[in-house]
């Protein structure tokens, strides 16, 4: 990262109320997810708070903020762009393969890892200059943040990406200086 003195706090969204018949970008948080998001309040620093435009990420930051800070939105922090959400018994396998860089027919219409990571980086660049107290809090998603950590921030070795993604919690918080 070329932004000297900026701390980026990555917040993976809390547990969504996922259903196969709804657009995943509009999934709200589950009841458990709402409680977990509110509990983030004490863990997150003051600064500029910007969320993905997806409902689950926006709600996570808004509940964590408890009205103390405004939450902006930026499409650049949204999850990997894909034509359809794989849902069902084997949906995780396609996600694991994408994170691991094993792209195949399951990923037709999906954004590449590099495209996702570059989009995420561009969003950070858009907001870093306004980061109050040198802190940018980003409400985001697991696959895109993993791609960014590997390919742009270089904070995660490619061979560890799949294990990192698998170990992410709903919600989870990471700090990158």
PyMOL commands that set and color helices and strands:
alter all, ss='L'
color gray80, all
select helices_A, chain A and resi 24-26+31-43+55-65+75-77+91-100+105-107+113-128+132-134+142-151+158-167
alter helices_A, ss='H'
color red, helices_A
select strands_A, chain A and resi 7-12+48-51+71-73+135-140+172-176
alter strands_A, ss='S'
color yellow, strands_A
deselect
rebuild
show_as cartoon
